[in-house]
Amino acid sequence: MNLPDRHLLQNGKYRLTCVVGQGGFGITYKGVWFTEVRGSLGKVKTEVPIAVKEYFFKDYCYRDTVSHAVKVHSETGKNLFHKFKEKLIKEAKILSEVHHPHIVNVLEVFEENNTAYIAMEYISGSSLKMKMEREGILPEGKVLKYIRQTGEALQFVHEKNIIHLDIKPSNILIDNSDNAYLIDFGVSKRFGDEQEETSTTMLALSRGFASIEQYDSEGTQNFSPYPDIYSLGATMYNLLTGRIPTESILRATRSLPSPSSLNPAVTPETEEAILKAMQIDPSERFESVRDMLTALPLPPKEEETTAPLQASPHPYTSPGDTEEQTVLNLSAPADIPKRKRKTYLRAALVTAMIAATSAIAFSLYKQSKEVGFAFPKENGEVDASTDTVTIAEPVPAPDEDEYMAESIQQPATALDEKPDEQPVQTQKPLQADIDAAYAELAQADRNAAYAELVESGQRKMNANDYAGARADFRKAKTMKPTDTINRLITDADTKIREQQIALRYEVKNIPFGNLRIVKNNETSLYGAIDSKGNERIPCKYLYNEKIQNGRAFARIDDLFDVYNNEGVLVSEGVTRYY
């Protein structure tokens, strides 16, 4: 599906180096722009790192393996493909006219391979979403710095009669100099002088960050900064609490916990500004982003530096090119508490060890330094052989070094000698006694570590931190692979699957073979998943109805796709069904 590495575009002007992101509507590549720097006496050829976004409507397109041209499966698909391609080109041209220090610049829009490409500035860094996944809840001072920079960019585009409509942590990029950039205007709208909408690529909402008026088809027909102000407040809420805010459309029945109730370190001034920005009634929010920034206790501006153009271990991936889950699992792995050292040796062995020569004692010390247990890192698994969307995300395990630091270091000598006990004579050689003592101590350590990991995992299960619990149980299994620990791992996997299904889908109680009918919480479109949460029928349909031996799913072009009870497509693009 992707263009090959080192592929050239625009007659060699751009060379693609690797894919950095892809999703349902596009593929983003890192690339190189071959250009020249001219001076008064001559010119020098140079290479500039860039990002290139290719429009690729995955559900309707395929790539010719010889010409690399993007082609469409059906006439209906062609209409949709060209419709959204034109919208993408129009929006990119608008953004090419918007230049701000905290907005990623669009360099060029062009058509090639029967599709559209956007060449844009390459920023070495990662999104705030990724930063939170690595670091957890961010300090308020840091959040205020990022919000100031993002807010200034947002105020700038508002003055150009553009609303972004998708402000969230994954759409804020942090470069290597710790400066914020507003990215991904894929669902933005631009309004003319009469405040009438002139462009839109509105396709979906971001759950928890979208204002209530975005759920109404007429709610954003006229220019207003209020939706972006709500989303900026929701972004601050997420960064400071680690939680996705209650969805705006549900807040009539589900209250929004105050930020300070989740993070007592949030100051009253910041909390008041967040809650005002997130008012359900748009008229009760700030009048402008500038007013919101004025209300925040912003720290003094730092002198900003430009990040060097270099490769990054966390390259910028355009959020529009990833099928992103907007609900984050920010649970940081809890430290396993250090254990108090215990002595398990009998008095006889204690006496024998004390009686050992200094040379043997030194040998024992060296052995004790080697006692410990390595906990293998746990990596998320990605099945590259399937195109089905899997909702379970890889769960990062705690660093191996962190657990290695918790390993028990064995004492060189025992400390529990009782003076009223007499030494026990033994016929075994002293070294054999010592080896047996260490074997017993190592087994005791394993048992203690196993028990603590199981207890830690069960505490996390009770706290709904199922990913953290699974990590603990799997580490316990490396010490003692019992039936009990296998059952606990299965329970944690089941809970993770159920939790992530609930976050992404609304499950409908509709019989459909072994599948479950679901509605995607972000797009409100219907599909079906299997027992593992894999989308067997993609969530791209307006509604569905029962028919004989299956169900008919309504497409956005008023045609129907018919699936049997096994989720197999039996008829595509029909006008009627039975």
C-alpha positions in Angstrom: 0.0 0.0 0.0 2.8 2.4 0.8 5.2 4.0 -1.7 8.7 2.3 -1.5 11.5 4.0 0.4 13.6 6.4 -1.7 10.7 6.9 -4.1 10.9 10.3 -5.9 8.1 12.8 -6.4 7.9 15.9 -8.5 10.6 14.8 -10.9 13.1 14.2 -8.1 12.4 17.3 -6.1 11.3 15.2 -3.1 12.6 11.8 -2.0 10.7 9.7 0.5 12.7 7.9 3.2 10.3 6.1 5.4 6.6 6.0 6.6 5.9 7.7 9.9 2.2 7.3 10.1 -0.9 6.0 8.2 -4.6 5.6 8.7 -7.9 5.5 6.9 -7.4 8.7 4.9 -3.7 9.1 4.3 -0.1 8.1 4.7 2.6 10.4 6.0 6.2 9.9 5.0 9.4 11.5 6.2 11.3 12.8 3.2 14.0 15.1 1.8 13.6 18.2 -0.3 16.5 18.7 -2.7 16.9 22.5 -3.1 19.6 25.2 -3.4 20.8 28.0 -1.2 21.8 31.0 -3.3 24.2 33.8 -2.4 25.5 36.8 -4.2 28.4 34.8 -5.6 26.8 31.4 -6.2 24.6 28.6 -5.0 25.0 25.5 -2.9 22.8 22.4 -3.2 21.3 21.1 0.1 18.8 18.6 1.5 16.0 19.8 3.8 14.1 17.2 5.9 10.3 17.4 5.3 7.1 15.5 5.9 5.0 14.5 2.9 1.3 13.5 3.4 -0.3 11.4 0.7 -4.1 11.3 0.4 -5.1 7.6 0.4 -8.7 6.7 1.1 -7.9 3.2 2.3 -11.5 1.8 2.2 -11.9 2.6 -1.5 -8.4 2.7 -2.9 -5.5 0.5 -3.9 -2.1 1.1 -5.4 -1.0 -0.1 -8.8 2.2 -2.2 -8.1 3.9 -1.1 -11.3 3.0 2.6 -11.8 2.4 3.3 -8.1 -0.8 5.2 -9.1 -3.6 5.3 -6.6 -6.8 3.7 -8.1 -10.3 3.4 -6.9 -12.4 0.2 -6.8 -15.8 1.5 -7.9 -17.7 4.4 -9.4 -19.2 5.2 -6.1 -15.8 5.2 -4.5 -14.4 7.5 -7.2 -17.0 10.1 -6.4 -16.1 10.0 -2.7 -12.4 9.9 -3.4 -12.3 12.9 -5.6 -14.7 14.8 -3.3 -12.4 14.5 -0.3 -9.3 14.9 -2.4 -10.5 18.4 -3.5 -11.3 19.3 0.0 -7.9 18.3 1.2 -6.2 20.3 -1.5 -8.4 23.4 -0.7 -7.6 23.2 3.0 -3.9 22.7 2.4 -3.8 25.8 0.2 -5.5 27.8 3.0 -3.0 26.6 5.5 -0.1 27.5 3.2 -1.1 31.1 3.7 -1.1 30.8 7.5 2.4 31.3 8.9 2.9 31.4 12.7 5.8 30.3 14.9 3.7 27.7 16.5 2.0 26.2 13.5 3.6 23.6 11.2 4.1 25.3 7.8 2.7 23.8 4.6 5.4 24.1 1.8 3.5 22.9 -1.2 0.4 21.0 -2.5 0.6 19.0 -5.7 -1.0 16.1 -7.5 0.8 13.0 -8.7 0.1 9.3 -8.9 -3.6 10.1 -9.3 -3.8 11.6 -5.8 -2.8 14.6 -3.8 0.3 15.3 -1.7 1.1 18.0 0.9 4.8 18.8 1.6 5.2 20.4 5.0 7.8 21.4 7.5 9.3 18.4 9.4 9.5 18.9 13.1 11.6 16.5 15.1 9.7 15.7 18.2 6.6 14.0 19.5 3.0 14.8 20.4 1.8 15.8 23.8 -0.2 12.5 23.8 3.1 10.6 23.4 4.8 12.8 26.0 2.0 12.0 28.5 2.3 8.3 27.8 6.0 8.5 28.6 5.9 10.9 31.6 2.4 10.8 33.0 0.6 13.9 34.3 2.6 17.0 33.4 3.5 19.8 35.8 1.2 22.8 35.7 4.0 25.2 34.7 4.9 23.1 31.7 1.3 22.7 30.7 0.8 26.5 30.9 3.8 27.1 28.6 2.4 24.7 26.0 -1.1 26.1 26.2 0.3 29.7 25.9 2.1 28.7 22.6 -0.8 26.7 21.3 -3.3 29.4 22.3 -1.3 32.1 20.5 -1.4 30.0 17.3 -5.1 29.4 17.8 -5.9 33.1 18.3 -3.9 33.8 15.1 -6.0 31.4 13.0 -9.2 32.7 14.5 -8.3 36.1 13.3 -8.0 34.6 9.8 -11.6 33.3 10.2 -10.5 29.7 10.6 -11.6 27.3 13.4 -9.5 24.2 14.0 -12.2 21.9 15.5 -9.8 19.2 16.7 -7.7 20.5 19.5 -6.4 17.7 21.7 -3.0 16.5 23.0 -2.3 14.3 19.9 -2.6 17.5 17.7 0.0 19.5 19.7 3.5 18.7 18.7 6.5 19.3 21.1 9.8 19.7 19.4 13.3 18.9 20.7 13.6 22.4 22.1 10.4 21.9 24.2 8.2 24.3 22.1 4.6 23.5 21.1 3.2 23.5 17.5 -0.5 23.2 16.5 -0.9 20.6 13.8 -3.5 18.7 11.8 -6.1 21.1 10.4 -7.8 18.1 8.7 -11.3 19.0 10.0 -10.9 22.7 10.2 -13.3 25.2 8.6 -12.7 28.6 7.0 -15.3 31.3 6.8 -15.6 34.2 4.3 -16.0 37.8 5.0 -19.8 37.3 5.5 -19.0 34.6 8.1 -20.3 31.9 5.8 -18.5 28.6 5.6 -16.3 28.3 2.6 -14.6 25.0 3.3 -14.8 22.0 5.5 -13.5 18.5 5.7 -15.5 17.6 8.8 -15.5 13.8 9.2 -15.4 12.9 12.9 -15.3 14.1 16.5 -12.7 13.5 19.2 -14.5 12.0 22.1 -14.1 14.1 25.3 -12.5 17.1 23.5 -15.4 18.1 21.2 -17.8 20.8 22.3 -21.5 20.0 22.4 -22.2 22.3 19.4 -20.0 20.1 17.2 -22.5 17.3 17.6 -25.1 19.4 15.8 -24.7 19.6 12.0 -25.7 23.3 12.2 -23.6 24.0 15.3 -20.5 25.2 13.4 -22.1 26.7 10.3 -21.1 30.2 11.4 -17.7 31.3 12.6 -17.2 31.1 16.4 -14.1 30.6 18.5 -16.2 28.8 21.2 -15.6 25.2 20.0 -11.8 25.6 20.0 -11.9 27.3 23.4 -13.8 24.3 24.8 -11.3 21.9 23.3 -8.3 23.9 24.6 -9.8 23.7 28.1 -10.4 20.0 27.7 -6.8 19.6 26.6 -5.6 21.3 29.7 -7.9 19.1 31.8 -6.4 16.0 30.2 -2.8 17.1 30.6 -3.2 18.0 34.3 -5.4 15.1 35.4 -4.4 12.3 33.1 -8.1 11.7 32.3 -10.2 12.3 29.2 -13.0 14.7 30.2 -16.6 13.6 30.3 -18.0 13.8 26.8 -19.8 17.1 26.4 -23.0 15.5 25.1 -23.2 13.3 28.2 -22.6 16.0 30.9 -26.3 16.5 31.5 -26.3 13.1 33.2 -22.6 12.6 34.1 -20.8 15.3 36.0 -17.3 16.6 35.2 -15.0 16.1 38.2 -13.1 19.2 39.0 -9.4 19.1 38.0 -8.2 19.7 41.6 -10.2 16.7 42.8 -8.1 14.5 40.5 -4.8 16.4 40.9 -4.6 18.6 44.1 -1.6 20.4 42.7 -3.8 22.3 40.2 -4.0 25.9 41.3 -7.4 27.6 41.8 -6.7 30.2 39.0 -6.0 27.4 36.5 -8.9 25.3 37.5 -11.3 28.3 37.2 -10.1 29.0 33.7 -10.4 25.4 32.6 -14.0 25.1 33.9 -15.0 28.4 32.3 -13.6 27.3 29.0 -15.5 24.0 29.2 -18.9 25.4 30.0 -21.6 23.6 28.1 -23.3 26.9 27.1 -20.9 28.5 24.5 -22.0 32.0 25.7 -20.6 31.2 29.2 -17.1 30.5 27.9 -14.3 33.0 27.2 -15.0 35.4 24.4 -11.7 34.6 22.8 -8.6 32.5 23.3 -6.7 35.7 24.2 -9.2 36.3 27.1 -8.6 32.7 28.2 -4.8 33.1 28.2 -5.2 36.4 30.2 -7.1 34.5 32.9 -4.4 31.8 33.3 -1.5 32.3 35.6 1.0 32.0 32.8 4.7 31.9 33.6 7.0 34.5 32.1 7.9 33.8 28.4 11.0 31.9 27.9 13.4 32.6 25.0 12.4 30.1 22.4 15.0 28.2 20.4 14.5 26.4 17.1 15.0 22.7 17.2 17.7 21.4 14.9 16.6 19.6 11.8 17.6 16.0 12.7 16.1 12.6 13.0 14.1 11.8 16.1 13.5 8.6 17.9 9.8 9.8 18.1 9.1 11.3 14.7 6.1 13.4 14.2 3.2 11.3 13.0 0.3 13.2 11.6 -2.6 12.4 13.8 -4.8 12.5 10.7 -2.9 9.4 9.5 -3.5 7.3 12.5 -6.6 5.5 13.6 -6.2 7.0 17.0 -8.0 6.1 20.2 -8.7 9.4 21.9 -9.0 7.8 25.4 -5.5 7.4 26.8 -4.3 4.8 29.2 -2.0 6.9 31.3 -1.6 4.5 34.2 2.1 4.6 35.0 3.4 1.2 36.2 3.5 1.3 40.0 6.8 0.7 41.7 6.9 -2.7 43.5 7.8 -1.8 47.1 11.2 -2.9 48.2 11.1 -5.9 50.5 12.7 -6.0 53.9 15.4 -8.5 53.9 14.5 -11.7 55.7 16.8 -14.5 57.0 15.8 -18.0 56.2 18.8 -19.9 57.4 18.7 -22.2 60.3 21.0 -21.6 63.3 23.2 -24.4 62.2 23.9 -22.9 58.9 24.4 -19.5 60.5 27.1 -20.9 62.8 28.7 -22.7 59.9 28.9 -19.6 57.8 30.3 -17.5 60.7 33.0 -20.1 61.2 34.1 -19.9 57.5 37.4 -18.5 56.6 37.8 -15.0 55.3 38.6 -16.4 51.8 35.3 -18.4 51.8 33.4 -15.3 53.1 34.7 -13.3 50.2 33.7 -16.0 47.8 30.2 -15.9 49.3 30.0 -12.2 48.9 30.8 -12.5 45.2 28.1 -15.2 44.9 25.6 -13.0 46.7 26.1 -10.2 44.2 25.0 -12.6 41.5 21.7 -13.5 43.1 18.8 -11.7 41.5 16.2 -12.2 38.9 15.9 -10.6 35.4 12.4 -9.6 34.4 12.0 -9.6 30.7 10.5 -6.6 29.0 6.9 -7.0 27.8 6.2 -5.7 24.3 2.9 -5.1 22.7 2.2 -7.4 19.8 1.3 -6.2 16.3 0.0 -8.7 13.8 1.2 -7.4 10.5 -0.6 -10.1 8.5 -4.1 -8.7 8.9 -5.8 -5.4 8.0 -8.5 -5.7 10.7 -8.4 -2.9 13.2 -7.4 -4.2 16.6 -8.4 -2.0 19.5 -6.1 -3.5 22.0 -3.0 -1.3 22.1 0.5 -2.5 23.2 0.9 -2.2 27.0 4.3 -0.9 27.9 6.0 -2.7 30.7 8.1 -1.0 33.4 11.8 -0.6 32.5 13.8 -3.7 33.1 16.4 -1.7 35.0 13.7 -0.5 37.4 12.9 -4.1 38.3 16.5 -5.2 38.4 17.1 -2.5 41.0 14.5 -4.2 43.1 16.1 -7.6 43.0 17.3 -8.9 46.3 21.0 -8.5 47.0 21.9 -11.4 49.3 23.8 -10.7 52.5 27.3 -12.0 52.8 26.7 -13.1 56.4 23.6 -13.9 58.5 22.6 -11.6 61.3 20.1 -13.7 63.3 22.5 -15.7 65.4 21.0 -16.7 68.8 23.7 -16.8 71.6 21.9 -19.5 73.6 21.9 -22.1 70.8 24.8 -24.5 70.3 26.3 -25.2 66.9 24.9 -28.2 65.1 27.6 -30.6 63.9 27.3 -31.7 60.3 29.1 -34.3 58.3 28.7 -32.4 55.0 31.5 -30.2 53.7 31.2 -26.5 54.6 30.9 -25.5 50.9 27.9 -27.9 50.5 26.2 -26.3 53.4 26.8 -22.9 52.0 25.5 -23.8 48.6 22.3 -25.3 50.1 21.8 -22.2 52.2 22.0 -19.9 49.1 19.7 -22.2 47.2 17.2 -22.0 50.0 17.6 -18.2 50.2 17.2 -17.8 46.4 14.0 -19.9 46.4 12.7 -17.9 49.3 13.4 -14.7 47.4 11.6 -16.0 44.4 8.6 -16.9 46.5 8.5 -13.5 48.1 8.9 -11.7 44.8 6.2 -13.8 43.3 3.8 -13.1 46.2 4.4 -9.4 46.0 3.8 -9.2 42.3 0.6 -11.2 42.6 -0.6 -8.9 45.4 0.4 -5.8 43.5 -1.4 -7.1 40.4 -4.6 -7.8 42.4 -4.5 -4.3 43.9 -4.3 -2.9 40.4 -7.2 -5.1 39.2 -9.3 -3.6 42.1 -8.2 -0.1 41.0 -9.2 -0.9 37.3 -5.6 -0.6 36.3 -5.8 -3.8 34.3 -2.8 -3.1 32.1 -0.6 -2.6 35.1 -2.0 -5.8 36.7 -1.3 -7.8 33.6 2.3 -6.6 33.6 2.8 -7.7 37.2 1.2 -11.1 36.6 3.3 -11.8 33.6 6.5 -11.0 35.6 5.3 -13.3 38.4 4.8 -16.0 35.7 8.6 -15.8 34.9 9.3 -16.9 38.4 6.5 -19.5 39.0 4.3 -20.5 36.0 1.3 -21.7 38.0 -2.3 -22.3 37.0 -3.3 -19.5 39.3 -1.1 -16.9 37.6 -2.3 -18.1 34.2 -5.9 -17.6 35.3 -5.1 -14.1 36.6 -3.4 -13.1 33.3 -6.5 -14.3 31.4 -8.7 -12.3 33.7 -6.6 -9.2 33.2 -6.6 -9.7 29.4 -10.4 -10.0 29.4 -10.8 -6.8 31.5 -8.4 -4.9 29.2 -10.4 -6.0 26.1 -13.7 -5.1 27.7 -12.4 -1.8 28.9 -11.0 -0.8 25.5 -14.1 -2.0 23.7 -16.2 0.2 26.0 -14.0 3.2 25.4 -14.1 2.9 21.6 -17.5 1.4 21.0 -21.1 1.4 22.1 -22.0 -2.2 22.0 -25.6 -2.9 20.8 -27.5 -5.9 22.2 -28.4 -7.2 18.7 -28.0 -10.9 17.8 -25.6 -11.4 14.8 -24.0 -14.8 14.8 -20.8 -14.7 16.9 -20.3 -11.0 16.2 -21.5 -8.0 18.1 -23.0 -4.9 16.4 -21.2 -1.7 17.6 -21.3 2.0 17.1 -18.0 3.8 17.0 -18.0 6.4 19.8 -16.0 8.9 17.7 -17.7 8.7 14.3 -21.2 7.4 15.4 -21.0 4.9 12.5 -21.9 1.2 12.8 -20.0 -2.0 12.2 -19.4 -5.3 14.0 -16.6 -6.8 16.1 -15.6 -10.3 17.2 -15.1 -11.6 20.8 -11.5 -10.2 20.7 -12.6 -6.7 19.7 -11.4 -6.9 16.1 -13.5 -5.1 13.6 -14.9 -7.8 11.4 -17.2 -5.3 9.7 -15.6 -1.8 9.6 -17.5 1.0 11.4 -18.4 3.1 8.4 -22.1 2.6 8.0 -25.0 4.9 8.9 -27.3 2.1 10.2 -28.0 -1.6 9.7 -31.1 -3.8 9.5 -31.7 -7.5 9.9 -32.3 -9.6 6.8 -32.6 -13.2 6.1 -29.3 -14.9 7.0 -27.5 -11.7 7.8 -27.7 -7.9 8.0 -27.7 -5.0 5.6 -25.5 -2.0 6.3 -26.3 1.4 4.9 -23.4 3.3 3.3 -23.0 7.1 3.1 -23.8 7.0 -0.6 -27.3 5.5 0.1 -26.3 2.0 -1.1 -26.1 -1.1 1.0 -23.5 -3.7 1.8 -24.9 -7.1 2.8 -23.1 -9.4 5.2 -23.9 -12.9 6.3 -24.0 -14.1 10.0 -20.2 -14.9 9.8 -19.4 -11.3 8.9 -18.6 -12.1 5.3 -19.5 -9.6 2.6 -21.9 -11.2 0.2 -23.3 -8.2 -1.7 -21.7 -4.8 -2.2 -23.3 -1.5 -3.2 -26.8 -2.8 -3.8 -29.9 -0.6 -4.0 -32.2 -3.1 -2.2 -32.0 -6.1 0.0 -34.2 -8.9 1.2 
